[in-house]
Amino acid sequence: MSVKSQVTGTVVSDKMEKTVVVAVERQVRHGLYGKSQKKTSKFVAHNEDNEAKVGDTVAIAESRPLSRRKRWVVTRVVTKAKTI
């Protein structure tokens, strides 16, 4: 059995029922010039109890395919977003 990968990102959308969109940012170096760049990947993740809201930092893990685009599950909320 393969090891499930886990990443940490920020919730950018929670408009769907039991689903959030998580943006994961990483730094890569340009192949020719060597300058560091920030790249962002968006993952659709299952959020069973709707505990994650926009702005929260969450940990997500790989899972079996739950729908056409949903292959990740929110494992925990690392930090909550500030509410005004």
PDB file of N, CA, C and O in Angstrom:
ATOM      1  N   MET A   1       0.830  -1.178   0.000  1.00  0.00           N
ATOM      2  CA  MET A   1       0.000   0.000   0.000  1.00  0.00           C
ATOM      3  C   MET A   1       0.879   1.247   0.000  1.00  0.00           C
ATOM      4  O   MET A   1       1.913   1.279   0.667  1.00  0.00           O
ATOM      5  N   SER A   2       0.479   2.252  -0.731  1.00  0.00           N
ATOM      6  CA  SER A   2       1.294   3.461  -0.838  1.00  0.00           C
ATOM      7  C   SER A   2       1.056   4.403   0.336  1.00  0.00           C
ATOM      8  O   SER A   2       0.035   4.334   1.020  1.00  0.00           O
ATOM      9  N   VAL A   3       2.013   5.271   0.545  1.00  0.00           N
ATOM     10  CA  VAL A   3       1.916   6.251   1.618  1.00  0.00           C
ATOM     11  C   VAL A   3       1.065   7.417   1.133  1.00  0.00           C
ATOM     12  O   VAL A   3       1.278   7.925   0.033  1.00  0.00           O
ATOM     13  N   LYS A   4       0.105   7.843   1.943  1.00  0.00           N
ATOM     14  CA  LYS A   4      -0.753   8.959   1.584  1.00  0.00           C
ATOM     15  C   LYS A   4      -0.016  10.267   1.851  1.00  0.00           C
ATOM     16  O   LYS A   4       0.534  10.466   2.934  1.00  0.00           O
ATOM     17  N   SER A   5      -0.007  11.156   0.860  1.00  0.00           N
ATOM     18  CA  SER A   5       0.683  12.426   1.064  1.00  0.00           C
ATOM     19  C   SER A   5      -0.225  13.387   1.809  1.00  0.00           C
ATOM     20  O   SER A   5      -1.448  13.332   1.676  1.00  0.00           O
ATOM     21  N   GLN A   6       0.380  14.264   2.591  1.00  0.00           N
ATOM     22  CA  GLN A   6      -0.339  15.269   3.358  1.00  0.00           C
ATOM     23  C   GLN A   6       0.275  16.620   3.084  1.00  0.00           C
ATOM     24  O   GLN A   6       1.498  16.752   3.031  1.00  0.00           O
ATOM     25  N   VAL A   7      -0.577  17.639   2.906  1.00  0.00           N
ATOM     26  CA  VAL A   7      -0.108  18.999   2.671  1.00  0.00           C
ATOM     27  C   VAL A   7      -0.937  19.955   3.518  1.00  0.00           C
ATOM     28  O   VAL A   7      -2.024  19.612   3.983  1.00  0.00           O
ATOM     29  N   THR A   8      -0.409  21.156   3.710  1.00  0.00           N
ATOM     30  CA  THR A   8      -1.094  22.188   4.478  1.00  0.00           C
ATOM     31  C   THR A   8      -1.349  23.372   3.571  1.00  0.00           C
ATOM     32  O   THR A   8      -0.468  23.787   2.817  1.00  0.00           O
ATOM     33  N   GLY A   9      -2.565  23.923   3.644  1.00  0.00           N
ATOM     34  CA  GLY A   9      -2.905  25.054   2.792  1.00  0.00           C
ATOM     35  C   GLY A   9      -3.988  25.909   3.411  1.00  0.00           C
ATOM     36  O   GLY A   9      -4.433  25.662   4.532  1.00  0.00           O
ATOM     37  N   THR A  10      -4.409  26.924   2.662  1.00  0.00           N
ATOM     38  CA  THR A  10      -5.409  27.880   3.121  1.00  0.00           C
ATOM     39  C   THR A  10      -6.703  27.663   2.356  1.00  0.00           C
ATOM     40  O   THR A  10      -6.693  27.480   1.139  1.00  0.00           O
ATOM     41  N   VAL A  11      -7.823  27.686   3.079  1.00  0.00           N
ATOM     42  CA  VAL A  11      -9.135  27.527   2.447  1.00  0.00           C
ATOM     43  C   VAL A  11      -9.474  28.817   1.709  1.00  0.00           C
ATOM     44  O   VAL A  11      -9.473  29.896   2.302  1.00  0.00           O
ATOM     45  N   VAL A  12      -9.766  28.704   0.403  1.00  0.00           N
ATOM     46  CA  VAL A  12     -10.111  29.881  -0.393  1.00  0.00           C
ATOM     47  C   VAL A  12     -11.587  29.912  -0.763  1.00  0.00           C
ATOM     48  O   VAL A  12     -12.084  30.957  -1.185  1.00  0.00           O
ATOM     49  N   SER A  13     -12.307  28.793  -0.618  1.00  0.00           N
ATOM     50  CA  SER A  13     -13.733  28.765  -0.911  1.00  0.00           C
ATOM     51  C   SER A  13     -14.399  27.679  -0.076  1.00  0.00           C
ATOM     52  O   SER A  13     -13.882  26.569   0.050  1.00  0.00           O
ATOM     53  N   ASP A  14     -15.562  28.018   0.497  1.00  0.00           N
ATOM     54  CA  ASP A  14     -16.358  27.019   1.232  1.00  0.00           C
ATOM     55  C   ASP A  14     -17.828  27.110   0.828  1.00  0.00           C
ATOM     56  O   ASP A  14     -18.708  26.828   1.641  1.00  0.00           O
ATOM     57  N   LYS A  15     -18.101  27.496  -0.409  1.00  0.00           N
ATOM     58  CA  LYS A  15     -19.475  27.704  -0.863  1.00  0.00           C
ATOM     59  C   LYS A  15     -20.218  26.400  -1.119  1.00  0.00           C
ATOM     60  O   LYS A  15     -21.448  26.391  -1.165  1.00  0.00           O
ATOM     61  N   MET A  16     -19.488  25.293  -1.286  1.00  0.00           N
ATOM     62  CA  MET A  16     -20.130  24.017  -1.559  1.00  0.00           C
ATOM     63  C   MET A  16     -20.466  23.297  -0.255  1.00  0.00           C
ATOM     64  O   MET A  16     -19.892  23.586   0.795  1.00  0.00           O
ATOM     65  N   GLU A  17     -21.393  22.368  -0.339  1.00  0.00           N
ATOM     66  CA  GLU A  17     -21.791  21.582   0.824  1.00  0.00           C
ATOM     67  C   GLU A  17     -20.774  20.463   1.052  1.00  0.00           C
ATOM     68  O   GLU A  17     -20.527  19.656   0.156  1.00  0.00           O
ATOM     69  N   LYS A  18     -20.184  20.413   2.250  1.00  0.00           N
ATOM     70  CA  LYS A  18     -19.210  19.397   2.650  1.00  0.00           C
ATOM     71  C   LYS A  18     -17.952  19.394   1.779  1.00  0.00           C
ATOM     72  O   LYS A  18     -17.290  18.363   1.661  1.00  0.00           O
ATOM     73  N   THR A  19     -17.618  20.528   1.173  1.00  0.00           N
ATOM     74  CA  THR A  19     -16.454  20.616   0.293  1.00  0.00           C
ATOM     75  C   THR A  19     -15.797  21.971   0.456  1.00  0.00           C
ATOM     76  O   THR A  19     -16.482  22.983   0.600  1.00  0.00           O
ATOM     77  N   VAL A  20     -14.469  21.996   0.434  1.00  0.00           N
ATOM     78  CA  VAL A  20     -13.716  23.252   0.452  1.00  0.00           C
ATOM     79  C   VAL A  20     -12.662  23.200  -0.645  1.00  0.00           C
ATOM     80  O   VAL A  20     -12.246  22.125  -1.077  1.00  0.00           O
ATOM     81  N   VAL A  21     -12.238  24.387  -1.090  1.00  0.00           N
ATOM     82  CA  VAL A  21     -11.135  24.498  -2.037  1.00  0.00           C
ATOM     83  C   VAL A  21      -9.943  25.023  -1.249  1.00  0.00           C
ATOM     84  O   VAL A  21     -10.029  26.070  -0.608  1.00  0.00           O
ATOM     85  N   VAL A  22      -8.828  24.294  -1.298  1.00  0.00           N
ATOM     86  CA  VAL A  22      -7.639  24.615  -0.516  1.00  0.00           C
ATOM     87  C   VAL A  22      -6.512  25.007  -1.467  1.00  0.00           C
ATOM     88  O   VAL A  22      -6.203  24.275  -2.407  1.00  0.00           O
ATOM     89  N   ALA A  23      -5.899  26.167  -1.218  1.00  0.00           N
ATOM     90  CA  ALA A  23      -4.756  26.627  -2.013  1.00  0.00           C
ATOM     91  C   ALA A  23      -3.475  26.281  -1.269  1.00  0.00           C
ATOM     92  O   ALA A  23      -3.293  26.662  -0.113  1.00  0.00           O
ATOM     93  N   VAL A  24      -2.590  25.556  -1.942  1.00  0.00           N
ATOM     94  CA  VAL A  24      -1.309  25.158  -1.366  1.00  0.00           C
ATOM     95  C   VAL A  24      -0.218  25.900  -2.124  1.00  0.00           C
ATOM     96  O   VAL A  24      -0.122  25.808  -3.348  1.00  0.00           O
ATOM     97  N   GLU A  25       0.606  26.636  -1.380  1.00  0.00           N
ATOM     98  CA  GLU A  25       1.662  27.439  -1.989  1.00  0.00           C
ATOM     99  C   GLU A  25       3.009  26.764  -1.765  1.00  0.00           C
ATOM    100  O   GLU A  25       3.285  26.244  -0.684  1.00  0.00           O
ATOM    101  N   ARG A  26       3.852  26.780  -2.811  1.00  0.00           N
ATOM    102  CA  ARG A  26       5.191  26.213  -2.691  1.00  0.00           C
ATOM    103  C   ARG A  26       6.164  27.114  -3.422  1.00  0.00           C
ATOM    104  O   ARG A  26       5.767  27.897  -4.286  1.00  0.00           O
ATOM    105  N   GLN A  27       7.436  27.007  -3.080  1.00  0.00           N
ATOM    106  CA  GLN A  27       8.468  27.797  -3.736  1.00  0.00           C
ATOM    107  C   GLN A  27       9.305  26.893  -4.619  1.00  0.00           C
ATOM    108  O   GLN A  27       9.756  25.830  -4.193  1.00  0.00           O
ATOM    109  N   VAL A  28       9.509  27.328  -5.861  1.00  0.00           N
ATOM    110  CA  VAL A  28      10.367  26.591  -6.786  1.00  0.00           C
ATOM    111  C   VAL A  28      11.374  27.564  -7.377  1.00  0.00           C
ATOM    112  O   VAL A  28      11.127  28.768  -7.440  1.00  0.00           O
ATOM    113  N   ARG A  29      12.494  27.040  -7.804  1.00  0.00           N
ATOM    114  CA  ARG A  29      13.510  27.873  -8.442  1.00  0.00           C
ATOM    115  C   ARG A  29      13.355  27.781  -9.948  1.00  0.00           C
ATOM    116  O   ARG A  29      13.106  26.706 -10.493  1.00  0.00           O
ATOM    117  N   HIS A  30      13.504  28.915 -10.615  1.00  0.00           N
ATOM    118  CA  HIS A  30      13.455  28.954 -12.068  1.00  0.00           C
ATOM    119  C   HIS A  30      14.630  28.151 -12.627  1.00  0.00           C
ATOM    120  O   HIS A  30      15.757  28.257 -12.144  1.00  0.00           O
ATOM    121  N   GLY A  31      14.347  27.351 -13.649  1.00  0.00           N
ATOM    122  CA  GLY A  31      15.368  26.455 -14.172  1.00  0.00           C
ATOM    123  C   GLY A  31      16.583  27.152 -14.748  1.00  0.00           C
ATOM    124  O   GLY A  31      17.707  26.686 -14.559  1.00  0.00           O
ATOM    125  N   LEU A  32      16.381  28.270 -15.453  1.00  0.00           N
ATOM    126  CA  LEU A  32      17.488  28.947 -16.105  1.00  0.00           C
ATOM    127  C   LEU A  32      18.073  30.061 -15.251  1.00  0.00           C
ATOM    128  O   LEU A  32      19.293  30.171 -15.124  1.00  0.00           O
ATOM    129  N   TYR A  33      17.214  30.886 -14.667  1.00  0.00           N
ATOM    130  CA  TYR A  33      17.681  32.087 -13.967  1.00  0.00           C
ATOM    131  C   TYR A  33      17.893  31.887 -12.470  1.00  0.00           C
ATOM    132  O   TYR A  33      18.588  32.689 -11.847  1.00  0.00           O
ATOM    133  N   GLY A  34      17.323  30.855 -11.881  1.00  0.00           N
ATOM    134  CA  GLY A  34      17.574  30.555 -10.479  1.00  0.00           C
ATOM    135  C   GLY A  34      16.772  31.367  -9.484  1.00  0.00           C
ATOM    136  O   GLY A  34      16.946  31.198  -8.277  1.00  0.00           O
ATOM    137  N   LYS A  35      15.888  32.254  -9.960  1.00  0.00           N
ATOM    138  CA  LYS A  35      15.091  33.068  -9.042  1.00  0.00           C
ATOM    139  C   LYS A  35      13.975  32.221  -8.423  1.00  0.00           C
ATOM    140  O   LYS A  35      13.359  31.402  -9.106  1.00  0.00           O
ATOM    141  N   SER A  36      13.720  32.425  -7.124  1.00  0.00           N
ATOM    142  CA  SER A  36      12.644  31.702  -6.450  1.00  0.00           C
ATOM    143  C   SER A  36      11.299  32.274  -6.853  1.00  0.00           C
ATOM    144  O   SER A  36      11.121  33.490  -6.921  1.00  0.00           O
ATOM    145  N   GLN A  37      10.348  31.376  -7.120  1.00  0.00           N
ATOM    146  CA  GLN A  37       8.995  31.772  -7.487  1.00  0.00           C
ATOM    147  C   GLN A  37       8.009  31.069  -6.578  1.00  0.00           C
ATOM    148  O   GLN A  37       8.278  29.968  -6.097  1.00  0.00           O
ATOM    149  N   LYS A  38       6.855  31.707  -6.338  1.00  0.00           N
ATOM    150  CA  LYS A  38       5.781  31.068  -5.594  1.00  0.00           C
ATOM    151  C   LYS A  38       4.782  30.497  -6.581  1.00  0.00           C
ATOM    152  O   LYS A  38       4.290  31.204  -7.461  1.00  0.00           O
ATOM    153  N   LYS A  39       4.485  29.220  -6.434  1.00  0.00           N
ATOM    154  CA  LYS A  39       3.495  28.543  -7.268  1.00  0.00           C
ATOM    155  C   LYS A  39       2.350  28.107  -6.363  1.00  0.00           C
ATOM    156  O   LYS A  39       2.570  27.674  -5.232  1.00  0.00           O
ATOM    157  N   THR A  40       1.129  28.225  -6.869  1.00  0.00           N
ATOM    158  CA  THR A  40      -0.053  27.868  -6.090  1.00  0.00           C
ATOM    159  C   THR A  40      -0.804  26.749  -6.799  1.00  0.00           C
ATOM    160  O   THR A  40      -1.006  26.793  -8.013  1.00  0.00           O
ATOM    161  N   SER A  41      -1.216  25.742  -6.024  1.00  0.00           N
ATOM    162  CA  SER A  41      -2.049  24.660  -6.531  1.00  0.00           C
ATOM    163  C   SER A  41      -3.337  24.658  -5.725  1.00  0.00           C
ATOM    164  O   SER A  41      -3.312  24.844  -4.509  1.00  0.00           O
ATOM    165  N   LYS A  42      -4.461  24.446  -6.400  1.00  0.00           N
ATOM    166  CA  LYS A  42      -5.742  24.391  -5.706  1.00  0.00           C
ATOM    167  C   LYS A  42      -6.245  22.951  -5.699  1.00  0.00           C
ATOM    168  O   LYS A  42      -6.250  22.272  -6.726  1.00  0.00           O
ATOM    169  N   PHE A  43      -6.666  22.501  -4.519  1.00  0.00           N
ATOM    170  CA  PHE A  43      -7.196  21.160  -4.358  1.00  0.00           C
ATOM    171  C   PHE A  43      -8.613  21.249  -3.808  1.00  0.00           C
ATOM    172  O   PHE A  43      -8.895  22.070  -2.935  1.00  0.00           O
ATOM    173  N   VAL A  44      -9.507  20.401  -4.322  1.00  0.00           N
ATOM    174  CA  VAL A  44     -10.868  20.305  -3.805  1.00  0.00           C
ATOM    175  C   VAL A  44     -10.858  19.194  -2.764  1.00  0.00           C
ATOM    176  O   VAL A  44     -10.485  18.060  -3.063  1.00  0.00           O
ATOM    177  N   ALA A  45     -11.270  19.520  -1.537  1.00  0.00           N
ATOM    178  CA  ALA A  45     -11.166  18.565  -0.433  1.00  0.00           C
ATOM    179  C   ALA A  45     -12.508  18.367   0.259  1.00  0.00           C
ATOM    180  O   ALA A  45     -13.325  19.284   0.341  1.00  0.00           O
ATOM    181  N   HIS A  46     -12.718  17.150   0.754  1.00  0.00           N
ATOM    182  CA  HIS A  46     -13.945  16.814   1.469  1.00  0.00           C
ATOM    183  C   HIS A  46     -13.868  17.351   2.896  1.00  0.00           C
ATOM    184  O   HIS A  46     -12.875  17.148   3.595  1.00  0.00           O
ATOM    185  N   ASN A  47     -14.934  18.041   3.318  1.00  0.00           N
ATOM    186  CA  ASN A  47     -14.996  18.683   4.636  1.00  0.00           C
ATOM    187  C   ASN A  47     -16.281  18.199   5.295  1.00  0.00           C
ATOM    188  O   ASN A  47     -17.305  18.880   5.235  1.00  0.00           O
ATOM    189  N   GLU A  48     -16.233  17.032   5.922  1.00  0.00           N
ATOM    190  CA  GLU A  48     -17.436  16.329   6.374  1.00  0.00           C
ATOM    191  C   GLU A  48     -18.341  17.160   7.276  1.00  0.00           C
ATOM    192  O   GLU A  48     -19.544  17.239   7.030  1.00  0.00           O
ATOM    193  N   ASP A  49     -17.789  17.781   8.313  1.00  0.00           N
ATOM    194  CA  ASP A  49     -18.626  18.492   9.290  1.00  0.00           C
ATOM    195  C   ASP A  49     -18.699  19.989   9.028  1.00  0.00           C
ATOM    196  O   ASP A  49     -19.198  20.732   9.873  1.00  0.00           O
ATOM    197  N   ASN A  50     -18.218  20.444   7.892  1.00  0.00           N
ATOM    198  CA  ASN A  50     -18.205  21.869   7.537  1.00  0.00           C
ATOM    199  C   ASN A  50     -17.514  22.714   8.603  1.00  0.00           C
ATOM    200  O   ASN A  50     -17.955  23.827   8.886  1.00  0.00           O
ATOM    201  N   GLU A  51     -16.421  22.194   9.208  1.00  0.00           N
ATOM    202  CA  GLU A  51     -15.730  22.945  10.252  1.00  0.00           C
ATOM    203  C   GLU A  51     -14.731  23.946   9.678  1.00  0.00           C
ATOM    204  O   GLU A  51     -14.386  24.914  10.356  1.00  0.00           O
ATOM    205  N   ALA A  52     -14.260  23.743   8.457  1.00  0.00           N
ATOM    206  CA  ALA A  52     -13.277  24.653   7.850  1.00  0.00           C
ATOM    207  C   ALA A  52     -13.999  25.774   7.103  1.00  0.00           C
ATOM    208  O   ALA A  52     -14.925  25.520   6.333  1.00  0.00           O
ATOM    209  N   LYS A  53     -13.571  27.003   7.333  1.00  0.00           N
ATOM    210  CA  LYS A  53     -14.158  28.183   6.698  1.00  0.00           C
ATOM    211  C   LYS A  53     -13.081  28.922   5.921  1.00  0.00           C
ATOM    212  O   LYS A  53     -11.900  28.590   6.030  1.00  0.00           O
ATOM    213  N   VAL A  54     -13.472  29.915   5.140  1.00  0.00           N
ATOM    214  CA  VAL A  54     -12.533  30.684   4.324  1.00  0.00           C
ATOM    215  C   VAL A  54     -11.501  31.364   5.218  1.00  0.00           C
ATOM    216  O   VAL A  54     -11.848  31.990   6.220  1.00  0.00           O
ATOM    217  N   GLY A  55     -10.234  31.235   4.846  1.00  0.00           N
ATOM    218  CA  GLY A  55      -9.145  31.835   5.605  1.00  0.00           C
ATOM    219  C   GLY A  55      -8.482  30.900   6.586  1.00  0.00           C
ATOM    220  O   GLY A  55      -7.381  31.193   7.053  1.00  0.00           O
ATOM    221  N   ASP A  56      -9.107  29.789   6.917  1.00  0.00           N
ATOM    222  CA  ASP A  56      -8.511  28.819   7.839  1.00  0.00           C
ATOM    223  C   ASP A  56      -7.327  28.112   7.179  1.00  0.00           C
ATOM    224  O   ASP A  56      -7.314  27.903   5.966  1.00  0.00           O
ATOM    225  N   THR A  57      -6.349  27.754   7.983  1.00  0.00           N
ATOM    226  CA  THR A  57      -5.255  26.912   7.516  1.00  0.00           C
ATOM    227  C   THR A  57      -5.595  25.481   7.902  1.00  0.00           C
ATOM    228  O   THR A  57      -5.847  25.189   9.071  1.00  0.00           O
ATOM    229  N   VAL A  58      -5.600  24.583   6.908  1.00  0.00           N
ATOM    230  CA  VAL A  58      -6.015  23.206   7.148  1.00  0.00           C
ATOM    231  C   VAL A  58      -4.965  22.238   6.633  1.00  0.00           C
ATOM    232  O   VAL A  58      -4.178  22.567   5.745  1.00  0.00           O
ATOM    233  N   ALA A  59      -4.964  21.037   7.204  1.00  0.00           N
ATOM    234  CA  ALA A  59      -4.134  19.939   6.716  1.00  0.00           C
ATOM    235  C   ALA A  59      -5.043  19.005   5.930  1.00  0.00           C
ATOM    236  O   ALA A  59      -6.111  18.622   6.409  1.00  0.00           O
ATOM    237  N   ILE A  60      -4.618  18.639   4.716  1.00  0.00           N
ATOM    238  CA  ILE A  60      -5.410  17.732   3.892  1.00  0.00           C
ATOM    239  C   ILE A  60      -4.565  16.516   3.541  1.00  0.00           C
ATOM    240  O   ILE A  60      -3.340  16.595   3.461  1.00  0.00           O
ATOM    241  N   ALA A  61      -5.245  15.381   3.332  1.00  0.00           N
ATOM    242  CA  ALA A  61      -4.558  14.130   3.003  1.00  0.00           C
ATOM    243  C   ALA A  61      -5.224  13.505   1.786  1.00  0.00           C
ATOM    244  O   ALA A  61      -6.414  13.707   1.540  1.00  0.00           O
ATOM    245  N   GLU A  62      -4.444  12.746   1.031  1.00  0.00           N
ATOM    246  CA  GLU A  62      -4.972  12.044  -0.130  1.00  0.00           C
ATOM    247  C   GLU A  62      -5.998  11.004   0.298  1.00  0.00           C
ATOM    248  O   GLU A  62      -5.910  10.445   1.391  1.00  0.00           O
ATOM    249  N   SER A  63      -6.977  10.749  -0.577  1.00  0.00           N
ATOM    250  CA  SER A  63      -7.969   9.710  -0.302  1.00  0.00           C
ATOM    251  C   SER A  63      -8.392   9.089  -1.628  1.00  0.00           C
ATOM    252  O   SER A  63      -7.875   9.452  -2.685  1.00  0.00           O
ATOM    253  N   ARG A  64      -9.317   8.171  -1.567  1.00  0.00           N
ATOM    254  CA  ARG A  64      -9.867   7.586  -2.787  1.00  0.00           C
ATOM    255  C   ARG A  64     -10.684   8.657  -3.505  1.00  0.00           C
ATOM    256  O   ARG A  64     -11.060   9.641  -2.869  1.00  0.00           O
ATOM    257  N   PRO A  65     -10.973   8.515  -4.779  1.00  0.00           N
ATOM    258  CA  PRO A  65     -11.791   9.507  -5.481  1.00  0.00           C
ATOM    259  C   PRO A  65     -13.209   9.575  -4.904  1.00  0.00           C
ATOM    260  O   PRO A  65     -13.917   8.570  -4.853  1.00  0.00           O
ATOM    261  N   LEU A  66     -13.608  10.766  -4.474  1.00  0.00           N
ATOM    262  CA  LEU A  66     -14.939  10.973  -3.899  1.00  0.00           C
ATOM    263  C   LEU A  66     -15.901  11.571  -4.918  1.00  0.00           C
ATOM    264  O   LEU A  66     -17.113  11.399  -4.795  1.00  0.00           O
ATOM    265  N   SER A  67     -15.379  12.267  -5.918  1.00  0.00           N
ATOM    266  CA  SER A  67     -16.170  12.782  -7.027  1.00  0.00           C
ATOM    267  C   SER A  67     -15.203  13.038  -8.175  1.00  0.00           C
ATOM    268  O   SER A  67     -14.064  12.573  -8.142  1.00  0.00           O
ATOM    269  N   ARG A  68     -15.650  13.776  -9.192  1.00  0.00           N
ATOM    270  CA  ARG A  68     -14.803  13.981 -10.366  1.00  0.00           C
ATOM    271  C   ARG A  68     -13.511  14.699 -10.024  1.00  0.00           C
ATOM    272  O   ARG A  68     -12.456  14.343 -10.548  1.00  0.00           O
ATOM    273  N   ARG A  69     -13.568  15.713  -9.149  1.00  0.00           N
ATOM    274  CA  ARG A  69     -12.376  16.500  -8.807  1.00  0.00           C
ATOM    275  C   ARG A  69     -11.917  16.332  -7.366  1.00  0.00           C
ATOM    276  O   ARG A  69     -10.848  16.818  -6.999  1.00  0.00           O
ATOM    277  N   LYS A  70     -12.702  15.659  -6.554  1.00  0.00           N
ATOM    278  CA  LYS A  70     -12.404  15.574  -5.122  1.00  0.00           C
ATOM    279  C   LYS A  70     -11.621  14.310  -4.798  1.00  0.00           C
ATOM    280  O   LYS A  70     -12.159  13.203  -4.836  1.00  0.00           O
ATOM    281  N   ARG A  71     -10.311  14.496  -4.470  1.00  0.00           N
ATOM    282  CA  ARG A  71      -9.454  13.365  -4.114  1.00  0.00           C
ATOM    283  C   ARG A  71      -8.710  13.614  -2.809  1.00  0.00           C
ATOM    284  O   ARG A  71      -7.764  12.887  -2.505  1.00  0.00           O
ATOM    285  N   TRP A  72      -9.102  14.607  -2.032  1.00  0.00           N
ATOM    286  CA  TRP A  72      -8.432  14.962  -0.784  1.00  0.00           C
ATOM    287  C   TRP A  72      -9.488  15.075   0.320  1.00  0.00           C
ATOM    288  O   TRP A  72     -10.664  15.315   0.047  1.00  0.00           O
ATOM    289  N   VAL A  73      -9.048  14.900   1.568  1.00  0.00           N
ATOM    290  CA  VAL A  73      -9.918  14.995   2.736  1.00  0.00           C
ATOM    291  C   VAL A  73      -9.259  15.914   3.752  1.00  0.00           C
ATOM    292  O   VAL A  73      -8.055  15.819   3.990  1.00  0.00           O
ATOM    293  N   VAL A  74     -10.050  16.814   4.359  1.00  0.00           N
ATOM    294  CA  VAL A  74      -9.538  17.683   5.421  1.00  0.00           C
ATOM    295  C   VAL A  74      -9.353  16.825   6.667  1.00  0.00           C
ATOM    296  O   VAL A  74     -10.309  16.233   7.168  1.00  0.00           O
ATOM    297  N   THR A  75      -8.113  16.759   7.168  1.00  0.00           N
ATOM    298  CA  THR A  75      -7.847  15.952   8.358  1.00  0.00           C
ATOM    299  C   THR A  75      -7.992  16.770   9.637  1.00  0.00           C
ATOM    300  O   THR A  75      -8.500  16.271  10.642  1.00  0.00           O
ATOM    301  N   ARG A  76      -7.540  18.039   9.601  1.00  0.00           N
ATOM    302  CA  ARG A  76      -7.687  18.889  10.789  1.00  0.00           C
ATOM    303  C   ARG A  76      -7.556  20.351  10.392  1.00  0.00           C
ATOM    304  O   ARG A  76      -6.982  20.687   9.356  1.00  0.00           O
ATOM    305  N   VAL A  77      -8.102  21.210  11.240  1.00  0.00           N
ATOM    306  CA  VAL A  77      -7.956  22.649  11.068  1.00  0.00           C
ATOM    307  C   VAL A  77      -6.762  23.070  11.913  1.00  0.00           C
ATOM    308  O   VAL A  77      -6.794  22.937  13.136  1.00  0.00           O
ATOM    309  N   VAL A  78      -5.711  23.577  11.276  1.00  0.00           N
ATOM    310  CA  VAL A  78      -4.490  23.950  11.984  1.00  0.00           C
ATOM    311  C   VAL A  78      -4.703  25.263  12.726  1.00  0.00           C
ATOM    312  O   VAL A  78      -4.461  25.340  13.931  1.00  0.00           O
ATOM    313  N   THR A  79      -5.154  26.301  12.014  1.00  0.00           N
ATOM    314  CA  THR A  79      -5.469  27.587  12.646  1.00  0.00           C
ATOM    315  C   THR A  79      -6.739  28.146  12.059  1.00  0.00           C
ATOM    316  O   THR A  79      -7.018  27.980  10.872  1.00  0.00           O
ATOM    317  N   LYS A  80      -7.508  28.812  12.901  1.00  0.00           N
ATOM    318  CA  LYS A  80      -8.750  29.435  12.468  1.00  0.00           C
ATOM    319  C   LYS A  80      -8.450  30.838  11.963  1.00  0.00           C
ATOM    320  O   LYS A  80      -7.498  31.481  12.407  1.00  0.00           O
ATOM    321  N   ALA A  81      -9.277  31.306  11.027  1.00  0.00           N
ATOM    322  CA  ALA A  81      -9.122  32.672  10.508  1.00  0.00           C
ATOM    323  C   ALA A  81      -9.666  33.669  11.518  1.00  0.00           C
ATOM    324  O   ALA A  81     -10.565  33.353  12.296  1.00  0.00           O
ATOM    325  N   LYS A  82      -9.116  34.870  11.498  1.00  0.00           N
ATOM    326  CA  LYS A  82      -9.611  35.921  12.385  1.00  0.00           C
ATOM    327  C   LYS A  82     -10.984  36.372  11.919  1.00  0.00           C
ATOM    328  O   LYS A  82     -11.188  36.601  10.727  1.00  0.00           O
ATOM    329  N   THR A  83     -11.919  36.501  12.836  1.00  0.00           N
ATOM    330  CA  THR A  83     -13.254  37.011  12.506  1.00  0.00           C
ATOM    331  C   THR A  83     -13.388  38.431  13.019  1.00  0.00           C
ATOM    332  O   THR A  83     -12.931  38.752  14.116  1.00  0.00           O
ATOM    333  N   ILE A  84     -14.009  39.266  12.231  1.00  0.00           N
ATOM    334  CA  ILE A  84     -14.155  40.681  12.609  1.00  0.00           C
ATOM    335  C   ILE A  84     -15.540  40.900  13.189  1.00  0.00           C
ATOM    336  O   ILE A  84     -15.878  42.020  13.574  1.00  0.00           O
TER     337      ILE A  84
END
